[in-house]
């Protein structure tokens, strides 16, 4: 009788088992559930808008203090008000948006063309050993080569036209996009590939449904770097290959300021180049990155 009581005390009952199982299921459901909450507008403004605004304001204040302290000659370091006057003049002439759009349209068109070439090239290098052995080192070398080095031969080959601009962009961006995709494919777990083949996803279907989604983080990193190379390549081409036939872009605006010893114009061109680069990242790549992270459960929805 005593023995039976001890066994009953040591062995958990069915009610306890059911309670433990229910607790385990609830815990797993909590792990799988992504917390969905909307960030209040005021909090979003404070967290995302206020910090960069404060940073810009601090830069302008320090800039103005340096001008007042006369750390260098006035023609070398213009006051913020002088740069603002250059913005106003360009606006009154009706050229501000035209100058910015000329460079943005070239940069985005060249980047999309580089995307169309770099993506299949990256897949080919990642999936075919012979192609990787033959082309892989060349892509790495091209990625480390400064884009400005391609401007002189591109001018000689194609002349002073938009085709030369796009050629320089492609030579700068395609290796970055292809190498980013290769890196992403290399990080795909082999289990994913075996599971895809088991389910009938092989060849092009496996590439589209298994390899590309799994390699998306590395591919996206390659796209961001490819855009950076596209933008820098374009600015180098516009600065070096300046011609009235090419229209006035941000690079030409910067070079015109240098030729005319117009430091407010030079600072204006640098600021506009920086603003465009930041805007493209915030409006295009940052939302894509958040979407990828959210779909993988690495970022809570807000």
C-alpha positions as CSV (number, residue, x, y, z in Angstrom):
1,X,0.0,0.0,0.0
2,X,2.8,2.4,0.9
3,X,4.7,1.3,-2.3
4,X,1.6,2.2,-4.4
5,X,1.4,5.6,-2.8
6,X,5.0,6.4,-3.5
7,X,4.7,5.4,-7.2
8,X,1.6,7.6,-7.5
9,X,3.5,10.5,-6.0
10,X,6.5,10.0,-8.3
11,X,4.5,9.5,-11.5
12,X,2.8,12.7,-12.8
13,X,-0.8,12.4,-13.5
14,X,-2.5,12.9,-16.8
15,X,-3.7,16.4,-15.8
16,X,-0.1,17.5,-15.2
17,X,1.0,16.1,-18.6
18,X,-1.8,18.0,-20.3
19,X,-0.9,21.2,-18.5
20,X,2.7,20.8,-19.5
21,X,1.8,20.1,-23.1
22,X,-0.5,23.1,-23.2
23,X,2.3,25.3,-21.7
24,X,4.8,24.0,-24.3
25,X,2.4,24.7,-27.2
26,X,1.7,28.2,-25.9
27,X,5.4,28.9,-25.7
28,X,6.0,27.7,-29.2
29,X,3.1,29.8,-30.5
30,X,4.6,32.8,-28.7
31,X,7.9,32.2,-30.4
32,X,6.3,31.9,-33.8
33,X,4.1,35.0,-33.4
34,X,5.6,38.3,-34.4
35,X,4.5,41.1,-32.2
36,X,2.5,43.5,-34.3
37,X,2.2,47.1,-33.0
38,X,2.0,50.5,-34.7
39,X,4.5,53.0,-33.6
40,X,2.9,56.3,-32.7
41,X,3.6,59.2,-35.1
42,X,5.2,61.3,-32.4
43,X,7.5,58.5,-31.3
44,X,8.4,57.7,-35.0
45,X,9.3,61.4,-35.6
46,X,11.4,61.5,-32.4
47,X,13.2,58.3,-33.2
48,X,13.7,58.6,-36.9
49,X,13.4,62.2,-38.0
50,X,14.8,64.2,-35.1
51,X,18.3,62.6,-34.8
52,X,19.3,63.4,-38.4
53,X,17.8,66.9,-38.2
54,X,19.8,67.5,-35.0
55,X,23.0,66.2,-36.7
56,X,22.5,68.4,-39.7
57,X,21.9,71.4,-37.5
58,X,25.1,70.7,-35.5
59,X,27.1,70.5,-38.7
60,X,25.8,73.8,-39.8
61,X,26.5,75.4,-36.4
62,X,30.1,74.1,-36.4
63,X,30.5,75.2,-40.0
64,X,29.3,78.7,-39.2
65,X,31.6,78.8,-36.1
66,X,34.6,77.9,-38.2
67,X,33.8,80.6,-40.7
68,X,33.5,83.2,-37.9
69,X,36.7,82.0,-36.4
70,X,38.4,82.6,-39.8
71,X,40.3,79.3,-39.6
72,X,41.1,79.8,-43.3
73,X,40.5,82.3,-46.1
74,X,36.9,83.1,-47.0
75,X,37.3,81.9,-50.5
76,X,38.3,78.4,-49.3
77,X,35.6,78.0,-46.7
78,X,32.4,79.8,-47.7
79,X,29.6,80.5,-45.2
80,X,26.5,78.4,-45.2
81,X,24.6,81.6,-46.3
82,X,26.8,81.8,-49.4
83,X,25.9,78.2,-50.3
84,X,22.3,78.9,-49.7
85,X,22.6,81.8,-52.1
86,X,24.0,79.4,-54.7
87,X,20.9,77.2,-54.2
88,X,18.7,80.2,-54.6
89,X,20.4,81.3,-57.9
90,X,20.2,77.8,-59.4
91,X,16.5,77.7,-58.4
92,X,15.7,81.1,-59.9
93,X,17.5,80.0,-63.1
94,X,15.2,77.0,-63.3
95,X,18.1,74.5,-63.3
96,X,18.1,73.0,-59.9
97,X,15.8,70.1,-60.5
98,X,17.1,69.6,-64.0
99,X,20.7,69.2,-62.8
100,X,19.7,66.7,-60.1
101,X,17.4,64.8,-62.4
102,X,20.0,64.5,-65.1
103,X,22.3,62.6,-62.7
104,X,19.6,60.6,-61.0
105,X,18.1,59.3,-64.3
106,X,21.6,58.3,-65.5
107,X,22.5,56.6,-62.3
108,X,19.2,54.7,-61.9
109,X,19.2,53.6,-65.6
110,X,22.8,52.4,-65.4
111,X,22.1,50.6,-62.1
112,X,19.0,48.8,-63.6
113,X,21.1,47.7,-66.6
114,X,23.9,46.6,-64.2
115,X,21.2,44.6,-62.3
116,X,20.0,42.9,-65.4
117,X,23.6,41.9,-66.3
118,X,25.1,41.2,-62.8
119,X,22.3,38.9,-61.5
120,X,22.5,36.1,-64.2
121,X,26.3,36.5,-64.2
122,X,26.4,36.1,-60.4
123,X,24.2,33.0,-60.6
124,X,26.4,31.5,-63.3
125,X,29.5,32.1,-61.3
126,X,28.0,30.7,-58.1
127,X,26.5,27.6,-59.6
128,X,29.1,26.5,-62.3
129,X,32.5,25.6,-60.9
130,X,34.4,26.1,-64.1
131,X,32.9,29.6,-64.6
132,X,33.8,30.5,-61.0
133,X,37.4,29.4,-61.5
134,X,37.7,31.4,-64.7
135,X,35.7,34.6,-63.9
136,X,35.5,34.7,-60.1
137,X,39.0,36.3,-59.6
138,X,38.4,38.7,-62.4
139,X,35.2,40.0,-60.8
140,X,37.0,40.4,-57.5
141,X,39.7,42.4,-59.2
142,X,37.3,44.6,-61.1
143,X,35.4,45.3,-57.9
144,X,38.6,46.6,-56.3
145,X,39.5,48.7,-59.3
146,X,38.6,52.4,-58.9
147,X,35.8,53.3,-61.3
148,X,37.6,56.5,-62.4
149,X,40.2,54.3,-64.2
150,X,37.5,53.4,-66.8
151,X,36.7,56.9,-67.8
152,X,39.6,57.6,-70.1
153,X,39.3,54.4,-72.2
154,X,35.5,54.7,-72.2
155,X,35.8,58.3,-73.7
156,X,38.2,57.0,-76.3
157,X,36.0,54.0,-77.2
158,X,32.6,55.6,-77.1
159,X,33.1,59.4,-77.2
160,X,31.5,62.0,-75.0
161,X,28.0,60.8,-74.8
162,X,25.6,58.9,-72.5
163,X,26.8,55.5,-73.7
164,X,30.2,56.3,-72.2
165,X,28.5,57.2,-68.9
166,X,26.6,53.9,-68.8
167,X,29.7,51.9,-69.7
168,X,31.5,53.3,-66.7
169,X,28.6,52.6,-64.5
170,X,28.4,49.0,-65.7
171,X,32.1,48.4,-65.2
172,X,31.8,49.7,-61.6
173,X,28.5,48.1,-60.5
174,X,28.2,44.7,-62.2
175,X,31.1,43.1,-60.3
176,X,29.6,44.3,-57.0
177,X,26.2,42.9,-57.8
178,X,27.5,39.6,-59.1
179,X,29.9,39.1,-56.1
180,X,27.1,39.9,-53.7
181,X,24.9,37.3,-55.2
182,X,27.8,34.8,-55.2
183,X,28.3,35.4,-51.5
184,X,24.6,35.0,-50.8
185,X,24.4,31.7,-52.7
186,X,27.5,30.4,-50.9
187,X,25.7,30.9,-47.6
188,X,22.6,28.9,-48.5
189,X,22.5,25.8,-46.3
190,X,22.9,22.6,-48.3
191,X,19.9,21.2,-46.5
192,X,17.7,23.8,-48.4
193,X,19.0,22.6,-51.7
194,X,18.5,18.9,-50.9
195,X,14.9,19.7,-49.6
196,X,14.2,21.6,-52.8
197,X,15.4,18.7,-55.0
198,X,13.3,16.2,-53.0
199,X,10.2,18.4,-53.6
200,X,11.0,18.6,-57.3
201,X,12.6,22.1,-57.4
202,X,15.7,21.5,-59.4
203,X,17.4,23.4,-62.2
204,X,15.8,26.8,-62.9
205,X,12.9,26.0,-60.6
206,X,15.3,25.3,-57.8
207,X,17.2,28.5,-58.5
208,X,14.0,30.6,-58.5
209,X,12.2,29.0,-55.6
210,X,15.1,27.9,-53.3
211,X,18.4,29.5,-54.1
212,X,17.3,33.1,-54.8
213,X,15.1,33.5,-51.7
214,X,17.7,31.9,-49.4
215,X,20.5,34.1,-50.9
216,X,18.4,37.3,-50.7
217,X,20.2,39.0,-47.7
218,X,23.6,38.7,-49.5
219,X,22.1,39.7,-52.8
220,X,20.5,42.8,-51.2
221,X,23.9,43.7,-49.7
222,X,25.4,43.4,-53.2
223,X,22.7,45.6,-54.6
224,X,23.4,48.3,-52.1
225,X,27.1,48.2,-52.9
226,X,26.3,48.1,-56.6
227,X,24.3,51.3,-56.3
228,X,27.1,53.0,-54.4
229,X,29.5,52.0,-57.1
230,X,27.1,53.2,-59.8
231,X,26.7,56.6,-58.2
232,X,30.4,57.1,-57.6
233,X,31.2,55.9,-61.1
234,X,28.8,58.3,-62.6
235,X,30.1,61.2,-60.6
236,X,33.7,60.4,-61.7
237,X,32.6,60.2,-65.3
238,X,30.6,63.5,-65.1
239,X,33.6,65.3,-63.5
240,X,36.2,64.1,-65.9
241,X,34.2,64.0,-69.2
242,X,32.5,67.3,-69.0
243,X,30.9,68.5,-72.2
244,X,27.9,70.7,-73.2
245,X,26.6,67.8,-75.2
246,X,26.2,65.7,-72.1
247,X,24.0,68.2,-70.3
248,X,24.6,69.6,-66.8
249,X,24.7,67.0,-64.1
250,X,25.9,67.1,-60.5
251,X,29.4,66.1,-61.5
252,X,29.6,68.8,-64.2
253,X,28.2,71.3,-61.6
254,X,31.1,70.4,-59.3
255,X,33.7,70.7,-62.0
256,X,32.3,74.0,-63.2
257,X,32.6,75.3,-59.6
258,X,36.2,74.3,-59.5
259,X,37.0,75.9,-62.9
260,X,35.4,79.1,-61.8
261,X,36.9,79.1,-58.3
262,X,33.3,79.2,-57.0
263,X,33.6,77.5,-53.6
264,X,29.9,78.0,-52.7
265,X,29.0,76.2,-56.0
266,X,31.5,73.4,-55.2
267,X,30.0,72.9,-51.7
268,X,26.5,73.0,-53.2
269,X,27.4,70.2,-55.7
270,X,28.9,68.1,-52.9
271,X,25.8,68.5,-50.7
272,X,23.4,67.6,-53.5
273,X,25.5,64.5,-54.4
274,X,25.4,63.5,-50.7
275,X,21.6,64.2,-50.4
276,X,20.8,62.0,-53.5
277,X,22.9,59.1,-52.2
278,X,21.2,59.2,-48.8
279,X,17.7,59.6,-50.3
280,X,18.1,56.6,-52.6
281,X,19.2,54.5,-49.6
282,X,16.4,55.7,-47.4
283,X,13.6,55.4,-50.0
284,X,14.7,52.2,-51.8
285,X,17.2,50.0,-50.0
286,X,16.2,50.5,-46.4
287,X,12.6,49.6,-47.0
288,X,13.7,46.5,-48.9
289,X,16.1,45.5,-46.1
290,X,13.4,45.9,-43.5
291,X,11.0,43.9,-45.6
292,X,13.5,41.0,-45.9
293,X,14.3,41.0,-42.2
294,X,10.6,41.2,-41.2
295,X,9.7,38.3,-43.5
296,X,12.4,36.2,-41.8
297,X,11.2,37.1,-38.3
298,X,14.2,39.2,-37.5
299,X,12.4,42.5,-37.2
300,X,9.1,43.2,-35.5
301,X,6.3,44.8,-37.5
302,X,5.5,48.4,-36.6
